[in-house]
Amino acid sequence: MEVLQIKKEQVETLYETRFIKVFDLRYAEGKHYFDATRRNKEDLAAVKTEEEFRSMLPDAVTCIVVLKVPGEEPRLLMSYEYRYPAGRFLLSPPAGLIDPADRNASEPQIVTAKREIFEETGISVKETDRVYLVNPCLFSTPGMTDESNALVAAVVEIPDLSALKQTGAVGSERFDGFALLTEADAREILKNGRDDNGHYYSVYTWAALLYFATGLWKE
């Protein structure tokens, strides 16, 4: 396999703001590839060594939250969150960026997941709940960005649904209610390729639906 290692000196900054940056990855003489990213120039995935790449932290965490209420069928907890590029409220799992302080924790993805679940759903994950890493780092669309998410599952036991709330939204976050899905509901949405509003959804929503519908969370 050909190894094409992009060196730091081959990267040119084209556009830079607090929230997004665009770099030109000049991988050969006269050859350009553009990368839209949240990362700083020195932290781009493209310039990492093999060892650094294998151990890199993702930008964010997506949470697969399964609620277990006594006497009821387990439910996958989803929200309808406004996604600005799509211009609509889309079926979405709880998710959020890994804060700089989280990166120093022993389990950064787990710390981030617990915080985002509380902020977006009102549920506090307890020590007795099962929270674990499903996948440490998945790229979104590596043809145009190195943005990545970890997948974290949280199987949470609660006495009832009274704790659910969406008042913890921060910044640009906007929500429009919850979706509490049974395994049958999740399979139906997977088969349809659309949510109950007839809208498409993200690949991370698809991953959460599939993980829940296949019962992998029980293993």
N, C-alpha and C positions, 0 to 999 in steps of 0.2 A: 504494500500500500504506500502510495506517495505521501510524504509528510510535507505539508505546506504550513510552515510556522511563520506567522506574521510577527515581525519585530516591532517594538515600541516606536522606533524611529520611522517606521513605515505608516504610522497612524497620524493623520492630520485632522485637527478640529475644524469642522465646518460651521457648527452652530452650537451654542451653549447657553442654557438657562438653568435656573434652579431645579426645574422639574424634568427637563428632557435635553438630551444632547445628540448631535449627529456627527459621526466620525467617518472619514474616508479611509478605508483599509486598503492601502496601495500594495496589493499582494504581489505585484510584479511591475516591471517597467511599463508605464503607460496604462496599467490595469487598475481599475477602481471598483471598490465594493463599499456600499454605504450601510452604516449601522446606526439605527436610532436606539438610544439606550438611556437608562437612568444612571448608569455607572460613570465614574470618573475615568479619565484616559488611562491611568495606571492600573485600573481594576477591570478593564475589559476582558471578557472571556477569551477573545481572540489572541491576546498577547500572553496569556498565562502558560506556564510550563505544563507538561503533562501531569506532574504531581500537584501543582496548584489547581489545575482544572478538575482533577478527580476529587479534590477536597473543598472546592468552592461552595460558599453558601448561596442560596438563591436570593432573589430580590424580595420575594414575598412568600406568603403561606396561604394555601387554600384548605379550608376545613371541611371534612366530611363528618357532619354531626348527626349521630343517631340518638334519638330520644327514646328512653324506656320508661313508660308510665305504668304503674301497677294495673293489671287487668286489661291493658290495651295492647294492640299490635305495635311493635316498634315502628318508629317513623323517621324518615330522613328529613332534617330541618333545612329548608331553603327559604330564601327571601326574594322578593321582587325589588331589585336594586336598579336605580337609574344609571344606565351606561351611556355616557355622553357621546362617544363616537357612533353608537347605534341610535341615539336619540329616543330611547324607550326604557321602560322598566323591564328588565329581563330576569328570568329565573336564575338565581345565583346562590352559590354556597357562601358562607362567611369567609372573608379573606382580607388580607392586609399586608402592608410592607413590614419587613423586619426592621425594627428601629436600630440605630447604631448601638444603643446600650444593650440590646438583646444579643448582639453578636459576641459579647463577652461571656454569655451564659453557657453552662455546660450543654444545654439542649436548646439552642436558639429558636429552632422551628416550633418546639413545643411551647416555649414561653410566649412566642408571638401568637400561636393558635389560641391559647387560653385567653389572652387579652382581647383578640379580635372577636372571639365567641361572646365574651361578656359585653363588649361595646355594641355589637350588632344584634344581639339577641336577648341580652339581659340575664343570661344563664351563667352562673359561676361554676366552672368545672372543679369538682371536688377531688381530694386525694384518693378517694375510693373509686372514682370513675376511671375507665380505661382510656388512656390517651397515648397514641403511638404514631410513629412515622411510617407512612405508606410508601412514599417515594421522596428522597432527599432533594431532588432538583430536576424539574422538567422544564424544557424550553418551550416558549409559547409558539413563536414563528421564527425560527433561526435563519430564515431567508431574509429577514429585514431587521431583526433585533436580537440581542442576547438576553432579553428579559426572561426571568425564570421564576417558577413557583415550586415550593415543596408541597406535598400532599400529606396532611395530618388527619387521622381519624380520631374522633372523640365519641365514645359510647357513654352517654350521660344518663344516669338514673335520677328522675325527678318525681315528686309526689303528684304533681298536676302541672297544667300549662300556665298557671297564673304568673309565673316569673317572666314570661315572654314579653319583650318590649323592644321598640326600635328608637328609643329616645337618646341612645348613646352615640348616634351618628356624629362624626366629626368632619370638619372641612367641607369638601364638596359632596360628601355622601348623602344620598337621598333614598329613602325606602318607602315601599307601598304595600306593606303586609307580608305575612309569612305563607309558605306552602308546607304543609305537613304531609309527607308522601308515604304511603304504604309501598311494599315491594311491588305490588300490582300496578300502582300509580306510576312508579319509576319505570317499570318495563313498558308501560303504555307510552310514556313521554319519549323513551328511547326509540320505540318503534315509529312514532309519528315524526320525530325530528323537530318537534315544536312543543312549546308549553301549552297550558290550558287556554292562553290568550291567542294562540296561533302564531306566537313569535319564535324565532330561532333563538339559540342560546350558545354560550361559550363552550369551548372544548373542556374547560375545567368543570363546568356543570355536567357535561356528558360523562366525564370521568367519575364524578361523585355519584351520579345516577347509576352507572354501571357497577361501581364498587358495591353499592348498596343492593342493587337488584340481584346481583349474583351471589349475595350472601357472604362475600369475602370478609366482611366486618365481624362475622361470627367466629372466625377461625383464630 
